Amino acid sequence: MNPLLKFPVLARRAFSSSARQLKNRVPEAQKIFQEDNGLPVHVKGGTVDVMMYRFTMALTIGGTFYSMYWLLYAAMPHKKA
């Protein structure tokens, strides 16, 4: 039997309606993020969101200063050997 003929059967089985149904958690997330509690949206997700935000800001500021340092270094005259 040709192995290519089995592929459509396997594909139908993988996407059939008998597969495990996942619970839709979008409405729960919408309630959390749309709640008016005075927090900015980037920290409403909890401690992990705050840590990711702070890490991103530190990386951005550090990268900016690093780029400025090398730009200044490249702009200065260097002694010829």
HELIX and SHEET records of a PDB file:
HELIX    1   1 PRO A    3  LEU A    5  5                                   3    
HELIX    2   2 LYS A    6  ALA A   14  1                                   9    
HELIX    3   3 VAL A   26  GLN A   34  1                                   9    
HELIX    4   4 VAL A   41  VAL A   43  5                                   3    
HELIX    5   5 THR A   47  ALA A   75  1                                  29    
END                                                                             
